[in-house]
Amino acid sequence: MSTILSFHTVSSGRGSGCSPPIWALAPDFRMEDRGLKPNYFEILFHDLKVVAIQAGLKEREILSYSSNKLKESAVLVPVFRGSHNDLRLILIRRSLYGVHSGQLAFPGGRVEETDASLEDTALREAEEEIGLKSKNVKILAGLPEVEVRASQYRIKPFLANIMPQYKWVIQESEVSEVINASIAELARPESHQKEMFQLEEWPEARLISFYKVGPYKLWGASYSIFHQLLPRLLKGEFPI
């Protein structure tokens, strides 16, 4: 199945309100949506953006296309007080299958038709992935959304105060382990690092910011969520 990309204007002063479809600007810009690595979309979007700008479209019109096409998802950001009243954070390490193989993340996933809300998505996914029952979860706040255009997802995080479990029931197809991390340790300057990093599908190495969590790195969308949240946790903004 081929997909033809088109850009939609957010301006009210352009007649029908829609810009010309991208094939009218660059007829060769077609793509197969099967078997492509996520970075392909990121590169293609960049190339289409150049073509569209040359054709007279505005930056905000191009970004409106990207935002409107993102798939909705939600994650739970579970925190609690440890036995010494220290603030703790629950993370998962993804299984060795799929695009996010072995990466640190928060429990969560894509919206399903049965979900009444994004909050329900986060709660359902947390129970499916690590056995965290919704009765042991108190949602404290919705956090700022994170858009990941490379994989075409918009992620809505929910901060939650949880009752920790002595044994997590892991969905092995999705999760390889549950990590109980110290917020105080993550807040130490030496835990926040940068280094050049490259995935197989990237054309070149990139400078990546991350938090060191034991032998692992918290980076990408999960890093963005936590990096914005950390100062608010340290200020005691939430009743935990």
Secondary structure, DSSP 8 states (H G I E B T S, - for coil): -EEE-EEE---SSSTTSEEEEHHHH-TT-EEE-SS--HHHHHHHHHHHHHHHHHTT--HHHHHHHHHHT-EEEEEEEEEEE-TTS-EEEEEEEE-SSSTTTT-EE-SEEE--TT-SSHHHHHHHHHHHHH---GGGEEEEEE---EEETTTTEEEEEEEEEE---SS----TTTEEEEEEEEHHHHTSGGGEEEEEE--TTSSS-EEEEEEEETTEEE-HHHHHHHHHHHHHHHTT-S--
